[in-house]
């Protein structure tokens, strides 16, 4: 998508603090962290949200999540983490490009568990 901020980050048009990249995704530091470690897993392919993705995109997202499971030590998440994907206005989705918030690095509160 031409004007999507995450697509621009993926293409390297907007700088970001990348902590990981492969052919399917990037993981960057969130600009407004809500936990000691707050990262965004962003699929390189654009689709708005978890409802909009195709079966092939769902398979790629599964591959990305599996890769995340192998990165937990490197990302400082070995004690645990929370994954969040917002969908739509009521879900507080601010960017219409599917992304997964990865929160950890400290004891998270149980308010949203």
C-alpha positions, 0 to 999 in steps of 0.5 A, spaced: 500 500 500 502 506 497 501 510 504 501 505 509 506 507 514 508 499 516 509 498 508 513 504 508 517 501 514 518 495 510 520 498 504 526 502 508 522 509 506 521 510 514 527 509 519 525 504 524 529 500 530 529 493 527 531 488 531 529 482 526 528 481 519 527 475 514 523 474 508 516 474 511 517 479 517 520 485 520 520 486 528 521 493 530 521 497 537 514 500 538 515 508 539 510 508 544 512 502 549 507 499 554 512 494 557 519 494 558 520 490 551 514 492 546 516 490 539 511 490 533 511 483 529 509 486 522 508 481 516 511 484 509 505 483 505 500 488 506 493 486 509 489 490 514 487 485 519 487 478 522 480 477 518 482 480 512 488 475 511 487 469 506 489 462 507 496 463 504 497 469 508 495 466 515 500 460 513 505 465 513 503 469 519 503 462 522 511 461 520 512 468 523 509 466 530 513 460 529 520 464 528 518 468 534 518 462 538 525 461 536 527 468 538 525 469 545 532 469 548 535 473 543 529 478 544 529 478 552 523 474 552 525 468 555 521 469 562 514 470 558 510 475 553 504 477 551 501 477 544 496 482 542 493 484 535 488 489 535 482 489 529 478 495 528 476 501 531 473 498 537 479 494 538 484 500 537 487 498 531 491 505 529 494 502 523 490 498 518 496 493 516 496 487 521 501 487 526 502 483 532 504 487 539 509 483 543 510 485 550 514 482 555 521 483 559 517 484 565 512 482 569 505 484 566 499 486 569 493 481 569 488 486 567 487 484 560 489 477 561 
